[in-house]
Amino acid sequence: MSLPLEGVRILDMSRILAGPSCTQLLGDLGADVIKIERPGVGDDTRSWGPPFLEDAHGAPTHESAYFLSTNRNKRSVTIDITSPDGKAILNDLIDRSDVLVENFKVGHLARYGFSWEQVRERKPSLIYCSITGFGQTGPYASRPGYDFIIQGMGGLMSITGEKEGPPMKVGVPIADIMAGMYACVAILTALLDRKATGRGRHIDISLLDCQVAWLYNQAMNYLVSGEEPARLGNAHPNIVPYETFSTSDGYINVGVGNDAQFFRFCTAIGRQDLRQDPRFATNSLRLKHREILIEELQKTLAQRTSAHWLEICHRASVPCGPINLMREVFSDPHIKARSLIEEVLHPAAAGRPVRLLRSPIRMTDAELGIRIPPPMLGQHTEEVLSKELGYHSAKIAALRDKGVI
């Protein structure tokens, strides 16, 4: 069964998360992703632990859970790109690649002859994607960019957290992840364009740009009204009731998206009086009287268990859900049915199956599973140099002796 990007080769010169998450998506879709890493060091996230993957004896390896999260379906090749021999290897790989993804500081790769302008002269059809904190232009272009900093600068933290609490970041590095998503979309578009034109493109992805772009409704709330959006905890800025409620034994999320759902919700929980109250007849009125309505709903929902209210709401077709811990997420029958976890053999685990997340994309006639587990550092160096570049064993041995690979 062929995969959508089968035959496309990605040269992945990125590290940490934004770039690797982009190339992981491309690898999931069938591309051959060759991850370039520094000999003896590798991607910074290899050391971001604990937790680390354990070997067959229960001892920690050098494979961090963080690295495992964003490097499936890739091959690892170690090259010292600062050396003449390393540069020659990289040029050979560029000649045989369709896309290069990098997240070096602006101008850094030019020192070694691998900027967009330099590479384009060698291979005009190459698609070259640069992912940085602040983009290739602008007053902040030279600054390093990390997800936490970007969440703050891009406005996300100002709208995240409890109303009276401090600004709060999201629990996963979402600025990095979304930049990787935008980069993947741009690369796929450039590949499609190249089929018609034969030309490569330079893609400039900025974490800050992407963070601001996906503020979506909150950005437009500000641009239309001129008013700063407030932190509302788990409440929605434009819909009421749409937030977390405490029950007698925990919490549930209720997401009432329209008037009909609100009327059904009131009936289901035995609060017809709220349904009939003119202050709550429309969403706009419920927004105006948010605090009064939420206080009344909270009084009722606090009287019974989460399971009781979830059952009641499901029966009434009112959107609702539990707030699951990780163990509850991965034991959920629906999550299991959707096969979001895949067991694979990893060489560091010495034959012991390792559970990994897999792509959530589902499409007909393509199984987007895990073909290659997240690689160990330099695991595929000899394989790629010999099979893809045609280097003979003596040349590879000499390169290894000199510390180039």
N, C-alpha and C positions, 0 to 999 in steps of 0.2 A: 504494500500500500504506500503510494508516494505521498510526500508531505508538500504543502504549498511552496515552501522556500527551498526545496531540495535542489542542489546545484548552485546555490548562492553561498559565497564564502565571505565571512565577516572576520576582519582582523581587529580584535578587541584589545586596544591599548589603554583601557580604562581600569579604574580601581575604585574601591569603596562601594558605593551603592548606585548612584544615578546611572552611570555608564553600564556597569555590570547588569543592572536590572533591565536596561534596554536590550543588551545583547542576549540576555537569558530569554527574553520574549522571542527574539529572532531565532534563537536556537530551538525553542519549543516548536516554532513553526517549520522547522526542518533545515534551517541554515547550518552550515558547517562553521562553527565559531571557534577560532583559534585565539586563545587568551595569551597575550604576551606578558610575562612577568620577569622581574629582576631575579637573577640567579641568587639562591640562598636566602632571599627575603620574601619575594612574592607580594601579592595584594595585601595591603595593610590589614584588611579584615580577617586574614588568617589568624592573627594573634588577638582578635577582639573576643576574648573569653575570660573565664568560663561562661557557659558550658562549652566543652570540647567533645567531639566524637570519641567514644571509647573503643579500645581494641578488644580482641577476643578475651583478654584477661581482665577487662574492666579498668585498664589504665588509660588516662587521657592521652589522646594523640595530638598532633599539631593542627587538626582540622576543626576550626571553630564552628559552632552552630550558625553564627552570623554569616560566615563565608558560604556555608552550605545553603543558606537561604536564597542566594542570588547568583549561583554559578553552575546550575545544572545544565546539561546538554552543551558542554564546552570541552575543548582540549587545551591543556596547559603546556606552553612552550616557554622555556626560560632563555632570555637573550640579554646580553649587555649591549644595549643600543648605543652606548657611548664609544665603543671600540670600533675600529674599521671593519673587522670581521663581522661584528654584530650588525653594523649598518648594512653590510652586504647581504646578510641573511634577511634582514627586514625588507630590503628592496626586492629580493627574490619573492618574498611572501606578498608584497604589494602587487607585484606583477601578476600574481595568481589570485588576487582577491577582488571582490566587488565593492566592499564597503570597509572603511576604516573608521573606528570609533575611538575617540581619545578624550581624556579630561585633564590634560596637563594645564598648568598656568598659561595664560595668554603669552605667546611668543616663545615658550620654552622649547618646543620641538624644533623650532627653526635653528636652534644651536646645533642640532644633529643632522639637519638636512631633511626634516620630515614635516615641515609646515605645509599647509594646504597649497600655497603657491609653488613650493618646491616639488611636492608630490604630483601636482597636476601636470607639470612639465614632463614627468616620467610616464604618467598614466592619466590622460585626460578623461577617461570614462569612469574613474574611481569616484565613488560617493564618499565624502569625507565629513564626518559628523563630530563637531567639537561641543563638549558639554562642560560648562564652567559655572561658577557661582553667579557671575554677573554679565556674562556675554563677552564678545570680542571687541565691543566698542563701549563708549560711555566712561564717565569719571571713575567708576568703581571697577573697571575691567581687570585691573592688576591685582585686585584683592582676592585672597582665598575665600571660598564660600563653603560653609557647612550647613547642613539641614537646619539645625537649631537656630543659627543666626538668620537664615532665610525665613523661617517661620515667623520670627519676630519682625524682621524688616518688611516682609510682604503682607503684613496685616493680619495673618491668621491667628496669632496669639492674642491680639486685641479683642477678638470675638470668641475666644475659647476659654472656658472656665466658668466658675460660678459668678453670679451677678456681683456679689460683694467681695469676691476673692481676687487673687492676683492673676495676671495674664498666664495662660497655660499652653504648653505645646501639646500637639497630638501624640498619642502613645507609640506610634510608629513613625519612622522618618519619611513622612508623606511628601515633603517638598522634593526630596531625592527621587522617590518612587514616581511621582507625577512627571518630573522632568524626564525620567526614563521612558515613560509612556509617550510623552510628546515627541521625544527623539525617535522612538520606534515608528510612530505614525509618519514622521517626516522622512525617515529612511525608506519605508515602504512606498511612499509617494514618489520619492526620487528614483527608486528602482523601476517603478511603473513608467515614469517619464523617460528614463534612459532607454527603455525598449523602443520608444518612438524616435528619440533624438540622438541616442548614442552618447550623450554628454553626461559627465559627472556634475556634481553640485557640492558646494560647501554648505553644510547645515550648522547654524549657530544657535545652540540651545543654552539658555540662561536659567538657572534655578530660580532666580528672583522673578524673571519674566513669567515663568510657568506658574510660580506661586500666586502672583497677582492675577494671572489669567484665569485661574480656577477658583477665585473668590466668588465668581458667578453671581448668584442672587444677592449676596451681601455687598459686593462691589456696586451692583446696580441700585440697590437700596440707597447707598450713599450718593451715587452719581445723579440719581433722580431727585432725591430729597435734600441733599446737602447735609444730612444729619449723620453723625457717627453711629454705626451700629453698636449696640450695647452687648456685653457678655450676658448670656441668658442661661448659662449652665447647659442643661439638656433640652431646654425649650426652643421652639422654632420662632424665628423673628416675624414670620408672616402667617402662621397657621396656629390656631388654638382650638382644642387641646392637642398638643403634639409634643410630648415630653415624658420624662420618667416620673412614676408615682410609687410611693412606698405602700406596701401591703402589710398584713399582720406578720408576715414572715420573710419579707425581702423587698424586691423591687420588680417592676415591670415597665416596659415601654408601651405607650399607647400613641398611635399616629392617626388622628382623625383628619382626613384630607378634604372633606367637603361637608355640606350641611346635612345631606342624607345620612352619612356615616355618624354625624353627631347625634342626630335624632335616634338612630338605632342604638348608639352607645348609651344614651340616657335611659332608654327603655330597658336595655339589657341589665343595667346595674340598678334598676329600680328608682331612678331619679327623673321621672316624667315631669316633675316640677321645673327642672332645669330646661327641659325641652320646650316647655310652654312659656318660659320666662322671656319676655320681649328683648331683654338685654343680650340674649345669647342666640337670637334668631338667625343671624348670619355670621360668617367668619369675621367680617369687618367689625361687627358689634362685639364678637367674642374677644377680638384683639383689644378693643377699647376697654372691656371689662375683664381683662385677663386675670387679674389677681383675685377678684371675687369668685370667678368661675373655678379657678384652680383650687382655691381653698375649699370650696364645696365638694368638688370631686375627690380631693385628697381625704376629706373626712369619711367619705363612703368607702373608698378603696382600702383604707387602713383597717377596715373591720373584718376583712376576709383574707384568705391566703392568696399567694400569687397564682397557684394552680387553679383555684376557683375562678378568679377573674379572667385568666387566660382562656379557660374553657368557655366561659360565658361570652367573651368577646369573639372567639373563633366561631361559635354558633351563630352569632349575630352578624358575621362578616365585617367585623370592625378590626382594622389592622392593629396587631399587638404582638408582643414577643417578650421572651425572658431576657435577662442580662446574664449571659452564660460565662462561666469560667472556661479556661482553655480545655480542661478535661471534659466539660460538658459540650463544648463545641465539637470536639473530635469523637465523642461518643454519640452525637446526635444522629438518629437514623437517616435523616435526609442528607446530611453531610457525607455519611458513609455511602449512601446510594449514589451520590454524585461522584464518588471516587476521587476526592481531592487529595488523598494521601496515597502514595505509592511506595511499596517496599522494594529497595534495590540493594544490590551487593556493592559494597564500597571497599576498595583495597585496604584502606586503613583499618577497617573493622575485621579484617582477616576472615572474610566469608560470612560474617554475621549480617543479616538483613538490616538495613537502615530505613527508617520511615522519613520520607521527604514530601514536601508539598509539590504538587504538579500543576501544570497550566490549567486554569479554569476555562479555557476556550474549548468549546465543543463545536465540531462541524462534521458534516457528512463526509464519508470516505477518507478520513484522516484521523489517525490516533496520535494525539499530541502528548505522548507519554514521555518518560525519562529514558532516553536512549543511552546517555552517558551520565553517570553520577558526577557531582562536583569533583573536579580533578585534584589530585595531589600536586604539589608544586613540581612543575617540569615533567609531569608524568608522561606526556606525549611528545617530548622534544625529539627524541630519536625517530619516532614514528613519522612525525611531520617532515623532518629534514630528509629522511630517506625516501619516504613514499611520495610526498608532495613536491619536494624540491630535487629529488634524485641525487642527494649527496651520498657518497660511498662511505662505508664504515670507518675507513682510515681518516677521512676528513672530519667526520663527526667526533672521533676520538681526539683528534688534534685540537679541535675547537673546545672540547671539554677540558683538555689539559691546560689550555690557556685561560680558562675561566670565562670564555665568551658565552657558553651555554651552561 
